[in-house]
Amino acid sequence: MARTASKRGKDETKAAEKKVKATDKPVGGARGGITAPVTSSPGLAEIVGKDDLPRSEVVKKVWEYIKKHDLQDEKDKRNINADAKLEKIFGKKQASMFEMNKHLSAHLSAVKA
């Protein structure tokens, strides 16, 4: 049976943490970039949860939130109409899906070892 993406991510995170403890060196390779766990700001944590997640999972959870609360603009689906929680993240009432990652990155920080 194939592992889910979240299970694979958790397994890779555990292996990376084990390697860091054994060598006292930061881990590189497969857990860098978009797959590296990040910490969310308190405002973003209201939407995605308080757990450290890879950036790709954060974006996925934000999209789930947008679709669940029907926040895409009716006339132009590329635009997101922010509710109170998303307005804290975007800093404005409406943002395009293309600028969403720019706004999210301001609310994410690398996990400190």
Secondary structure, DSSP 8 states (H G I E B T S, - for coil): ----HHHHHHHHHHHHHHHHHHHSS---GGGSGGGSEEEE-HHHHHHH-SS-EEHHHHHHHHHHHHHHTT-B-SS-TTEEE--HHHHHHHSSSEEETTTHHHHHHTTEEE---
